[in-house]
Amino acid sequence: MTGQVSDRQRERSILYRQKVRGGQERETVVDPRRAQVLTTQVGLEIPAELPFEDWERAGRQLSGIVNSSAWWLGDWLVYGKEHYHDRYERGLLVAGLQYQTLRNYAWVAGRFQMHRRRPALSFQHHAEVASLPAEEQDRWLERAEQQKWSTKQLREGIRRAREDDAREAIADDTTRRLMVPGSNLQRWHRAAAQSGTDLRQWVLATLDQAARAALEEDAAHPIALNT
């Protein structure tokens, strides 16, 4: 019937509308049905002939909404827990998301005060470093922002740094115990890396191999004892 609006139509909102220079909307020269992307509770309504540039811009807006919504939910939960204590769990039911997902949002939000959050990086970037001390968080986020790392690249960078730290700790311990000259230690590092093992494993395997060879040689050529 004319004048009646369905629930689905009522819940639409504009995600993107074409604009021209000066910020004026182009609905006067472009059919509105071909000029805007609409959101509904069950999906997007996208014009059949949407230009690529407009489709790409709508995607950036969607990405921003998804990223911001994680921060929004996290801050909302932190506030609820601080102000409503046991009653805030009712809010979890209202949000309609899995409990563990909401807890993760709240945990990451609680690890970063607003001024330490970097708009150029995603919520997931922050989640990757949330368990680190604040100074390390800032250092890794700074590096990720400058080098335009993805979350996967950030995770890989942290993993490599931890492996390097572990190797250095083993090398330091080995050096202190054996007083190995630096030139030898460098060769050992290269040899261990070439064999695909860490320094400790390489040293143990090499020493064991040398010991086995020495014992086999002794067994093949026993020392004659004077009688």
ZIURCOR-V459895 format. One record per residue. N is the residue number from 0. SS is DSSP state (H for helix, E for strand, - for the rest). PHI is phi in degrees with one decimal (* if undefined). PSI is psi in whole degrees, -180 to 180 (none if undefined). Layout:
# ZIURCOR-V459895
n->(N/N)
ss->(SS/SS)
phi->(PHI/PHI)
psi->(PSI/PSI)
This chain:
# ZIURCOR-V459895
n->(0/1/2/3/4/5/6/7/8/9/10/11/12/13/14/15/16/17/18/19/20/21/22/23/24/25/26/27/28/29/30/31/32/33/34/35/36/37/38/39/40/41/42/43/44/45/46/47/48/49/50/51/52/53/54/55/56/57/58/59/60/61/62/63/64/65/66/67/68/69/70/71/72/73/74/75/76/77/78/79/80/81/82/83/84/85/86/87/88/89/90/91/92/93/94/95/96/97/98/99/100/101/102/103/104/105/106/107/108/109/110/111/112/113/114/115/116/117/118/119/120/121/122/123/124/125/126/127/128/129/130/131/132/133/134/135/136/137/138/139/140/141/142/143/144/145/146/147/148/149/150/151/152/153/154/155/156/157/158/159/160/161/162/163/164/165/166/167/168/169/170/171/172/173/174/175/176/177/178/179/180/181/182/183/184/185/186/187/188/189/190/191/192/193/194/195/196/197/198/199/200/201/202/203/204/205/206/207/208/209/210/211/212/213/214/215/216/217/218/219/220/221/222/223/224/225/226)
ss->(-/-/-/-/-/-/H/H/H/H/-/-/E/E/E/E/E/-/E/-/H/H/H/-/E/H/H/H/-/-/-/H/H/H/H/E/E/E/E/E/-/-/E/E/E/-/-/-/-/-/-/H/H/H/H/H/H/H/H/H/H/H/H/H/H/H/H/H/H/H/H/H/H/H/H/H/H/H/H/H/H/H/H/H/H/H/H/H/H/H/H/H/H/H/H/-/-/-/H/H/H/H/H/H/H/H/H/H/H/H/H/-/-/H/H/H/-/-/-/-/-/-/H/H/H/H/H/H/H/-/-/-/-/H/H/H/H/H/H/H/H/H/H/H/H/H/H/-/-/-/H/H/H/H/H/H/H/H/H/H/H/H/H/H/H/H/H/H/H/H/H/H/H/H/H/H/H/H/-/-/-/H/H/H/H/H/H/H/H/H/H/H/H/H/H/-/-/-/H/H/H/H/H/H/H/H/H/H/H/H/H/H/H/H/H/H/H/H/H/H/-/-/-/-/-/-/-)
phi->(*/-65.1/93.1/-92.9/-119.3/-70.9/-60.0/-64.7/-65.6/-64.6/-91.4/-72.9/-145.7/-83.9/-85.8/-147.5/-134.3/-60.0/-133.9/-115.9/-57.6/90.0/84.1/-77.2/-74.1/-92.4/-64.3/-76.7/-119.1/-125.2/-55.9/-53.2/-69.7/-106.0/-113.6/-141.6/-104.3/-110.8/-102.2/-132.4/-68.7/-117.2/153.6/-104.2/-106.3/-113.0/-57.9/-66.1/-119.6/-70.3/-60.6/-57.0/-59.3/-72.5/-62.0/-64.5/-65.4/-62.7/-63.8/-63.8/-65.8/-62.3/-60.5/-63.5/-65.5/-61.6/-65.0/-66.1/-63.6/-65.1/-62.3/-58.5/-64.2/-61.2/-65.0/-61.8/-69.9/-59.4/-61.6/-61.8/-67.7/-74.2/-103.9/-119.6/51.7/-68.3/-74.6/-66.5/-63.7/-61.8/-66.3/-63.0/-67.1/-64.6/-65.3/75.1/-106.3/-64.1/-58.9/-65.6/-61.8/-66.0/-61.1/-63.4/-58.2/-65.9/-65.2/-64.9/-60.1/-71.0/-85.3/-131.0/-66.7/-55.0/-71.8/-96.2/-83.4/-107.2/-60.4/-74.1/-111.7/-80.3/-57.5/-67.3/-57.4/-65.0/-63.8/-62.6/-110.6/-60.7/-81.3/-85.4/-59.3/-55.8/-62.9/-70.0/-55.1/-62.6/-65.6/-70.5/-66.2/-61.6/-65.3/-64.0/-70.0/-66.8/-95.3/55.6/-75.0/-77.5/-63.3/-65.3/-66.7/-63.9/-60.8/-67.3/-62.9/-65.3/-62.2/-63.6/-63.6/-65.8/-65.5/-62.9/-62.0/-65.8/-63.8/-64.5/-64.5/-65.4/-63.5/-61.5/-64.7/-64.5/-63.7/-64.6/-78.4/-103.9/53.9/-78.5/-59.5/-60.1/-64.4/-63.7/-63.0/-64.6/-62.5/-62.7/-59.1/-65.3/-64.4/-64.0/-64.0/-66.0/-84.0/80.3/-124.8/-81.3/-61.5/-60.6/-63.8/-65.1/-60.9/-62.8/-65.7/-67.1/-64.4/-65.3/-64.6/-64.6/-64.7/-64.7/-64.4/-64.8/-67.5/-65.5/-66.2/-62.8/-68.3/-76.7/-129.6/-64.9/-77.5/-75.3/-95.7/-72.4/-112.9)
psi->(146/137/-17/140/130/162/-38/-44/-38/-30/5/150/154/122/-43/138/133/144/159/-179/142/-5/2/140/148/17/-18/-22/-11/136/122/-32/-18/2/-3/149/129/143/145/176/-18/10/-171/145/109/132/149/-30/44/127/151/-44/-39/-38/-43/-42/-39/-37/-40/-39/-41/-43/-42/-39/-45/-45/-45/-36/-31/-45/-44/-49/-40/-47/-38/-42/-42/-44/-45/-41/-37/-31/-26/-3/-117/-25/-17/-21/-25/-33/-31/-39/-39/-39/-29/16/163/143/-44/-38/-45/-39/-40/-44/-47/-38/-46/-44/-38/-20/-13/113/159/-41/-14/-3/139/112/-27/-14/156/166/-38/-32/-46/-37/-33/-31/5/-29/-8/161/156/-43/-40/-37/-51/-39/-44/-39/-38/-44/-42/-38/-44/-39/2/48/146/171/-34/-42/-37/-46/-41/-38/-42/-41/-45/-39/-40/-40/-41/-42/-40/-42/-42/-38/-42/-42/-42/-44/-42/-41/-42/-38/-40/-11/54/133/148/-37/-40/-44/-38/-43/-41/-41/-46/-42/-42/-43/-39/-33/-6/21/167/170/-43/-47/-40/-44/-46/-44/-41/-44/-40/-40/-42/-41/-41/-42/-40/-42/-39/-38/-40/-39/-33/-27/77/144/128/131/135/135/none)
